[in-house]
Amino acid sequence: MLKISFLGDSITEGGIASFYNRSFVPLVEKDLPCIAYNFGISGTKIARHKPMSDDRSVLEMVNRVDKIYKDSDFVVILAGVNDYWLSQVPLGKTTDRRDDTFTGAVNLLCERLLKRFGKDKLLFILPLPKMDEGPLRSGITNATLEDYRK
């Protein structure tokens, strides 16, 4: 049977669904059918962020690639909105290879995923729309969610 691993945040984890079985990953598992492995953790980002009192940077997606089962037929990555919304991780430059900018962390994440799984097994879903996608007043960057999608 097809094995699909999902890497992401609360949408992947199912943390915002009224019932887990109505969330994204179980619905895919039911509809395909397949074996779905859920590597979603609510509140996590792609990039490493400044440490808080409980440093969760080890949980960020750029640092979780080795946790994904190597025998996965596909890996689906749905992420990025928390980089924009929760911590305002700086966008960075397209050439960045640093885990503390969004673009750099995406580049590192892609490199690690490609090395582990190859390009034919990866599927990225861009950050989902939010009601307010403009620059956040409390943020450190003037970027919009659309900027993070690009």
N, CA, C and O of each residue as an XYZ file, in Angstrom:
600
protein
N       0.842     -1.186      0.000
C       0.000      0.000      0.000
C       0.885      1.245      0.000
O       1.976      1.246      0.569
N       0.406      2.284     -0.635
C       1.109      3.560     -0.719
C       1.333      4.152      0.669
O       0.429      4.163      1.504
N       2.563      4.648      0.908
C       2.902      5.277      2.190
C       3.225      6.745      1.932
O       4.113      7.070      1.144
N       2.487      7.626      2.609
C       2.696      9.058      2.438
C       2.987      9.685      3.798
O       2.239      9.498      4.758
N       4.087     10.430      3.861
C       4.436     11.168      5.079
C       4.080     12.626      4.881
O       4.295     13.186      3.806
N       3.539     13.238      5.914
C       3.129     14.639      5.883
C       3.935     15.418      6.908
O       3.964     15.065      8.087
N       4.591     16.481      6.451
C       5.376     17.347      7.313
C       4.700     18.708      7.328
O       4.410     19.271      6.272
N       4.448     19.239      8.519
C       3.790     20.531      8.571
C       3.552     21.026      9.981
O       4.213     20.623     10.938
N       2.569     21.925     10.070
C       2.232     22.595     11.328
C       0.874     22.113     11.827
O       0.542     20.939     11.668
N       0.084     23.002     12.427
C      -1.197     22.604     13.026
C      -2.203     22.071     12.013
O      -3.011     21.205     12.348
N      -2.167     22.569     10.794
C      -3.102     22.074      9.776
C      -2.800     20.606      9.496
O      -3.717     19.793      9.384
N      -1.541     20.270      9.386
C      -1.139     18.886      9.163
C      -1.420     18.038     10.402
O      -1.971     16.942     10.298
N      -1.044     18.545     11.561
C      -1.242     17.787     12.796
C      -2.720     17.516     13.071
O      -3.063     16.498     13.672
N      -3.581     18.410     12.639
C      -5.006     18.266     12.906
C      -5.442     19.030     14.130
O      -6.554     18.838     14.622
N      -4.570     19.904     14.631
C      -4.820     20.622     15.868
C      -5.941     21.641     15.815
O      -6.440     22.063     16.858
N      -6.347     22.046     14.618
C      -7.412     23.051     14.527
C      -8.724     22.462     14.016
O      -9.698     23.191     13.829
N      -8.756     21.169     13.792
C      -9.979     20.518     13.316
C     -10.903     20.224     14.494
O     -10.447     20.026     15.620
N     -12.202     20.198     14.222
C     -13.154     19.878     15.285
C     -12.975     18.440     15.764
O     -13.169     18.154     16.945
N     -12.610     17.545     14.869
C     -12.302     16.158     15.192
C     -11.105     15.758     14.332
O     -11.033     16.125     13.159
N     -10.172     15.013     14.906
C      -8.971     14.645     14.163
C      -9.300     13.962     12.843
O      -8.663     14.243     11.827
N     -10.299     13.057     12.844
C     -10.611     12.312     11.623
C     -11.197     13.194     10.517
O     -11.394     12.726      9.395
N     -11.476     14.456     10.820
C     -11.937     15.408      9.802
C     -10.822     16.355      9.368
O     -11.058     17.303      8.619
N      -9.629     16.095      9.833
C      -8.505     16.958      9.471
C      -7.840     16.440      8.188
O      -8.178     15.371      7.678
N      -6.915     17.208      7.701
C      -6.259     17.024      6.410
C      -5.674     15.619      6.192
O      -6.026     14.952      5.219
N      -4.806     15.174      7.068
C      -4.099     13.910      6.861
C      -5.040     12.698      6.901
O      -4.968     11.867      5.996
N      -5.911     12.557      7.896
C      -6.828     11.409      7.888
C      -7.772     11.393      6.684
O      -8.144     10.321      6.208
N      -8.158     12.560      6.192
C      -9.022     12.599      5.012
C      -8.290     12.110      3.763
O      -8.871     11.412      2.932
N      -7.024     12.475      3.634
C      -6.223     11.963      2.512
C      -6.076     10.455      2.631
O      -6.227      9.730      1.648
N      -5.780      9.984      3.837
C      -5.607      8.548      4.068
C      -6.880      7.781      3.711
O      -6.818      6.700      3.125
N      -8.001      8.333      4.058
C      -9.291      7.690      3.791
C      -9.622      7.708      2.303
O     -10.096      6.708      1.764
N      -9.377      8.829      1.637
C      -9.801      8.989      0.249
C      -8.899      8.292     -0.766
O      -9.368      7.945     -1.850
N      -7.619      8.077     -0.451
C      -6.744      7.504     -1.492
C      -6.941      6.013     -1.732
O      -7.073      5.715     -2.919
N      -6.984      5.098     -0.928
C      -6.480      4.960      0.434
C      -4.959      4.759      0.434
O      -4.354      4.363     -0.562
N      -4.390      5.045      1.573
C      -2.949      4.921      1.761
C      -2.676      4.811      3.253
O      -3.583      4.917      4.079
N      -1.432      4.602      3.574
C      -0.988      4.707      4.963
C      -0.381      6.089      5.089
O       0.571      6.427      4.386
N      -0.934      6.882      5.986
C      -0.471      8.264      6.165
C       0.276      8.386      7.484
O      -0.217      7.981      8.537
N       1.461      8.944      7.406
C       2.262      9.212      8.591
C       2.244     10.711      8.838
O       2.600     11.499      7.961
N       1.830     11.098     10.030
C       1.646     12.509     10.336
C       2.832     13.048     11.142
O       3.039     12.679     12.299
N       3.598     13.922     10.506
C       4.727     14.583     11.166
C       4.437     16.071     11.370
O       5.346     16.900     11.349
N       3.173     16.391     11.565
C       2.785     17.768     11.828
C       2.902     18.097     13.305
O       2.545     17.288     14.162
N       3.410     19.299     13.601
C       3.484     19.785     14.982
C       2.973     21.217     14.996
O       3.534     22.094     14.338
N       1.914     21.444     15.745
C       1.295     22.772     15.812
C       2.298     23.842     16.215
O       3.133     23.637     17.096
N       2.199     24.975     15.558
C       3.008     26.128     15.904
C       4.414     26.117     15.354
O       5.162     27.073     15.555
N       4.794     25.046     14.657
C       6.156     24.994     14.143
C       6.273     25.713     12.803
O       5.283     25.967     12.116
N       7.504     26.026     12.464
C       7.818     26.760     11.246
C       8.825     25.971     10.427
O       9.341     24.947     10.876
N       9.098     26.453      9.228
C      10.167     25.857      8.429
C      11.503     26.304      8.998
O      12.401     25.485      9.199
N      11.639     27.599      9.260
C      12.902     28.190      9.726
C      13.042     28.090     11.240
O      12.065     28.003     11.984
N      14.300     28.108     11.657
C      14.604     28.217     13.077
C      14.317     29.663     13.478
O      14.602     30.596     12.726
N      13.760     29.832     14.649
C      13.457     31.183     15.123
C      14.268     31.454     16.385
O      14.897     30.562     16.953
N      14.231     32.701     16.797
C      14.941     33.050     18.025
C      14.412     32.198     19.167
O      13.199     32.040     19.310
N      15.304     31.647     19.980
C      14.849     30.787     21.074
C      13.913     31.519     22.037
O      14.141     32.668     22.414
N      12.868     30.815     22.411
C      11.960     31.317     23.434
C      12.364     30.633     24.735
O      13.391     29.957     24.798
N      11.548     30.815     25.774
C      11.884     30.202     27.058
C      12.001     28.679     26.933
O      12.848     28.068     27.584
N      11.164     28.075     26.110
C      11.294     26.642     25.824
C      11.710     26.516     24.362
O      10.854     26.520     23.476
N      12.985     26.407     24.102
C      13.521     26.431     22.745
C      12.971     25.265     21.920
O      13.336     24.107     22.120
N      12.089     25.609     20.994
C      11.480     24.613     20.129
C      12.156     24.551     18.766
O      11.639     23.899     17.859
N      13.301     25.211     18.598
C      13.925     25.263     17.280
C      14.272     23.872     16.745
O      14.346     23.682     15.531
N      14.485     22.905     17.630
C      14.753     21.545     17.166
C      13.517     20.936     16.504
O      13.625     19.967     15.753
N      12.352     21.503     16.783
C      11.117     20.996     16.188
C      10.831     21.590     14.815
O       9.983     21.075     14.087
N      11.523     22.660     14.453
C      11.233     23.306     13.178
C      11.513     22.340     12.030
O      12.393     21.484     12.120
N      10.759     22.493     10.963
C      10.772     21.510      9.883
C      12.137     21.307      9.255
O      12.471     20.196      8.842
N      12.923     22.357      9.178
C      14.266     22.231      8.621
C      15.104     21.236      9.427
O      16.069     20.677      8.907
N      14.741     21.015     10.688
C      15.476     20.098     11.560
C      14.774     18.751     11.770
O      15.247     17.931     12.557
N      13.645     18.508     11.072
C      12.882     17.275     11.298
C      12.915     16.294     10.135
O      12.223     15.277     10.182
N      13.679     16.559      9.114
C      13.697     15.698      7.929
C      14.085     14.270      8.284
O      13.504     13.331      7.740
N      15.036     14.078      9.168
C      15.504     12.733      9.519
C      14.463     11.924     10.288
O      14.613     10.711     10.436
N      13.422     12.572     10.774
C      12.359     11.868     11.499
C      11.365     11.205     10.535
O      10.643     10.285     10.920
N      11.332     11.677      9.285
C      10.375     11.163      8.291
C      10.837      9.783      7.831
O      12.019      9.579      7.552
N       9.904      8.839      7.755
C      10.249      7.473      7.376
C      10.848      7.421      5.979
O      10.268      7.932      5.021
N      12.002      6.804      5.880
C      12.745      6.747      4.621
C      12.011      5.930      3.563
O      12.225      6.141      2.369
N      11.149      5.000      3.980
C      10.437      4.173      3.002
C       9.135      4.817      2.512
O       8.303      4.144      1.904
N       8.957      6.106      2.772
C       7.772      6.818      2.290
C       7.784      6.876      0.766
O       8.815      7.139      0.148
N       6.622      6.625      0.177
C       6.496      6.746     -1.277
C       6.408      8.205     -1.701
O       6.869      8.579     -2.780
N       5.814      9.019     -0.845
C       5.708     10.456     -1.082
C       5.847     11.201      0.237
O       5.532     10.670      1.301
N       6.324     12.437      0.151
C       6.396     13.325      1.306
C       5.693     14.620      0.913
O       6.067     15.267     -0.066
N       4.682     14.987      1.677
C       3.916     16.207      1.438
C       4.301     17.226      2.504
O       4.259     16.932      3.698
N       4.675     18.419      2.068
C       5.072     19.481      2.980
C       4.070     20.615      2.846
O       3.946     21.221      1.781
N       3.358     20.901      3.921
C       2.400     22.008      3.963
C       2.836     22.920      5.096
O       2.622     22.610      6.268
N       3.449     24.045      4.746
C       4.036     24.892      5.786
C       4.310     26.286      5.256
O       4.158     26.564      4.066
N       4.718     27.154      6.167
C       5.137     28.497      5.810
C       4.316     29.598      6.446
O       4.821     30.699      6.665
N       3.053     29.318      6.747
C       2.207     30.376      7.299
C       2.685     30.800      8.686
O       2.574     31.976      9.030
N       3.208     29.885      9.484
C       3.690     30.256     10.814
C       4.982     31.061     10.755
O       5.235     31.888     11.630
N       5.798     30.828      9.737
C       7.005     31.645      9.564
C       6.603     33.104      9.378
O       7.255     34.011      9.897
N       5.529     33.317      8.638
C       5.004     34.664      8.406
C       4.256     35.194      9.628
O       4.489     36.317     10.076
N       3.356     34.369     10.158
C       2.360     34.854     11.109
C       2.829     34.849     12.556
O       2.599     35.825     13.269
N       3.472     33.792     13.008
C       3.793     33.657     14.423
C       5.082     34.344     14.842
O       5.134     34.976     15.897
N       6.111     34.226     14.032
C       7.387     34.775     14.476
C       7.974     35.792     13.519
O       9.011     36.392     13.802
N       7.320     35.987     12.398
C       7.848     36.922     11.408
C       9.316     36.637     11.095
O      10.167     37.519     11.210
N       9.594     35.434     10.710
C      10.937     35.056     10.274
C      11.271     35.891      9.043
O      10.461     35.962      8.119
N      12.443     36.524      9.007
C      12.806     37.328      7.830
C      12.820     36.473      6.564
O      13.186     35.298      6.600
N      12.416     37.078      5.447
C      12.393     36.347      4.178
C      13.772     35.868      3.755
O      13.922     34.716      3.348
N      14.776     36.721      3.842
C      16.112     36.355      3.392
C      16.237     36.492      1.891
O      15.331     36.986      1.221
N      17.370     36.050      1.369
C      17.673     36.140     -0.063
C      17.569     34.768     -0.700
O      17.690     33.750     -0.018
N      17.346     34.737     -1.999
C      17.189     33.454     -2.692
C      18.438     32.580     -2.588
O      18.354     31.361     -2.744
N      19.581     33.183     -2.330
C      20.834     32.422     -2.227
C      21.145     31.973     -0.797
O      22.140     31.281     -0.579
N      20.322     32.351      0.174
C      20.572     32.001      1.579
C      20.627     30.497      1.782
O      19.894     29.741      1.143
N      21.495     30.082      2.668
C      21.575     28.698      3.137
C      21.634     28.715      4.653
O      22.313     27.892      5.267
N      20.912     29.666      5.260
C      20.859     29.800      6.724
C      19.490     29.342      7.197
O      18.489     29.568      6.517
N      19.439     28.704      8.348
C      18.151     28.207      8.834
C      17.349     29.249      9.601
O      16.255     28.944     10.078
N      17.866     30.481      9.733
C      17.127     31.506     10.474
C      16.486     32.549      9.557
O      15.987     33.566     10.038
N      16.491     32.310      8.248
C      15.682     33.100      7.320
C      14.742     32.123      6.622
O      15.056     30.941      6.481
N      13.604     32.617      6.192
C      12.630     31.734      5.563
C      13.187     31.108      4.285
O      13.132     29.890      4.112
N      13.722     31.937      3.394
C      14.244     31.423      2.126
C      15.413     30.476      2.356
O      15.505     29.432      1.709
N      16.299     30.831      3.267
C      17.423     29.954      3.572
C      16.973     28.617      4.127
O      17.496     27.571      3.744
N      15.995     28.650      5.038
C      15.485     27.408      5.627
C      14.762     26.558      4.587
O      14.873     25.333      4.606
N      14.021     27.198      3.680
C      13.364     26.452      2.600
C      14.433     25.791      1.727
O      14.299     24.625      1.357
N      15.488     26.532      1.400
C      16.575     25.950      0.599
C      17.199     24.750      1.307
O      17.422     23.711      0.687
N      17.479     24.891      2.596
C      18.060     23.780      3.364
C      17.094     22.602      3.461
O      17.493     21.447      3.311
N      15.819     22.904      3.714
C      14.809     21.853      3.797
C      14.745     21.082      2.483
O      14.712     19.852      2.479
N      14.729     21.810      1.371
C      14.684     21.153      0.059
C      15.920     20.293     -0.172
O      15.810     19.156     -0.632
N      17.086     20.827      0.140
C      18.317     20.054     -0.031
C      18.273     18.758      0.783
O      18.642     17.695      0.283
N      17.827     18.849      2.022
C      17.780     17.669      2.891
C      16.734     16.663      2.412
O      16.970     15.454      2.425
N      15.573     17.178      1.987
C      14.531     16.286      1.471
C      14.972     15.618      0.177
O      14.757     14.420     -0.006
N      15.588     16.380     -0.723
C      16.064     15.817     -1.993
C      17.114     14.737     -1.759
O      17.095     13.695     -2.414
N      18.012     14.982     -0.841
C      19.055     14.005     -0.533
C      18.455     12.724      0.036
O      18.906     11.625     -0.288
N      17.444     12.865      0.878
C      16.857     11.708      1.557
C      15.845     10.952      0.677
O      15.762      9.725      0.740
N      15.068     11.696     -0.152
C      13.951     11.071     -0.865
C      14.007     11.189     -2.387
O      13.348     10.411     -3.077
N      14.771     12.136     -2.932
C      14.756     12.374     -4.376
C      13.595     13.266     -4.753
O      12.631     13.398     -3.999
N      13.687     13.879     -5.923
C      12.699     14.893     -6.314
C      11.325     14.325     -6.657
O      10.327     15.031     -6.518
N      11.246     13.095     -7.094
C       9.974     12.530     -7.531
C       9.031     12.172     -6.387
O       7.874     11.829     -6.631
N       9.496     12.245     -5.167
C       8.669     11.873     -4.020
C       8.163     13.081     -3.230
O       7.459     12.909     -2.234
N       8.505     14.292     -3.653
C       8.186     15.483     -2.867
C       7.037     16.272     -3.465
O       6.944     16.450     -4.679
N       6.158     16.746     -2.575
C       5.055     17.615     -2.971
C       4.950     18.745     -1.953
O       4.717     18.507     -0.768
N       5.122     19.964     -2.422
C       4.986     21.131     -1.555
C       3.632     21.775     -1.792
O       3.207     21.951     -2.934
N       2.959     22.126     -0.702
C       1.723     22.909     -0.765
C       2.068     24.276     -0.188
O       2.553     24.377      0.938
N       1.817     25.318     -0.959
C       2.149     26.674     -0.525
C       1.327     27.063      0.696
O       0.263     26.491      0.934
N       1.809     28.033      1.474
C       1.049     28.472      2.653
C      -0.394     28.813      2.293
O      -0.660     29.518      1.320
N      -1.304     28.304      3.087
C      -2.730     28.520      2.832
C      -3.111     29.970      3.096
O      -2.490     30.637      3.923
N      -4.130     30.457      2.399
C      -4.572     31.842      2.600
C      -5.089     32.089      4.011
O      -5.605     31.189      4.674
N      -4.935     33.330      4.450
C      -5.484     33.800      5.724
C      -6.331     35.025      5.423
O      -6.199     35.630      4.359
N      -7.201     35.391      6.358
C      -8.056     36.563      6.135
C      -7.234     37.835      5.987
O      -7.514     38.649      5.108
N      -6.228     38.017      6.830
C      -5.378     39.197      6.754
C      -3.990     38.742      6.343
O      -3.279     38.116      7.129
N      -3.604     39.053      5.114
C      -2.327     38.590      4.601
C      -1.319     39.716      4.413
O      -0.253     39.498      3.839
N      -1.637     40.904      4.884
C      -0.727     42.024      4.727
C       0.398     41.973      5.737
O       0.474     41.051      6.549
N       1.280     42.975      5.685
C       2.350     43.027      6.680
C       1.762     43.109      8.087
O       0.805     43.850      8.317
N       2.322     42.362      9.016
C       1.827     42.369     10.384
C       2.385     43.572     11.128
O       3.567     43.894     11.004
N       1.542     44.226     11.893
C       1.968     45.417     12.635
C       3.082     45.113     13.631
O       3.966     45.940     13.854
N       3.035     43.942     14.219
C       4.026     43.594     15.241
C       5.249     42.896     14.660
O       6.149     42.504     15.403
N       5.292     42.739     13.346
C       6.361     41.962     12.734
C       7.656     42.729     12.544
O       7.711     43.953     12.669
N       8.698     41.963     12.236
C      10.003     42.567     12.015
C      10.261     42.807     10.535
O      11.292     43.368     10.166
N       9.340     42.388      9.698
C       9.498     42.559      8.256
C       8.234     43.178      7.683
O       7.166     43.089      8.288
N       8.348     43.787      6.552
C       7.207     44.394      5.870
C       6.568     43.433      4.882
O       5.711     43.840      4.097
N       6.961     42.184      4.903
C       6.518     41.206      3.928
C       5.078     40.744      4.193
O       4.611     40.726      5.331
N       4.403     40.376      3.120
C       3.060     39.823      3.194
C       3.152     38.298      3.086
O       4.213     37.747      2.794
N       2.034     37.635      3.324
C       2.022     36.182      3.178
C       2.300     35.803      1.713
O       2.927     34.779      1.441
N       1.840     36.618      0.794
C       2.112     36.368     -0.629
C       3.619     36.387     -0.905
O       4.113     35.601     -1.712
N       4.345     37.285     -0.235
C       5.805     37.322     -0.379
C       6.420     35.990      0.066
O       7.368     35.506     -0.552
N       5.885     35.407      1.129
C       6.395     34.125      1.603
C       6.038     33.021      0.614
O       6.831     32.104      0.404
N       4.855     33.094      0.004
C       4.482     32.100     -1.002
C       5.432     32.140     -2.209
O       5.840     31.099     -2.724
N       5.769     33.337     -2.641
C       6.661     33.476     -3.811
C       8.028     32.933     -3.486
O       8.920     32.957     -4.334
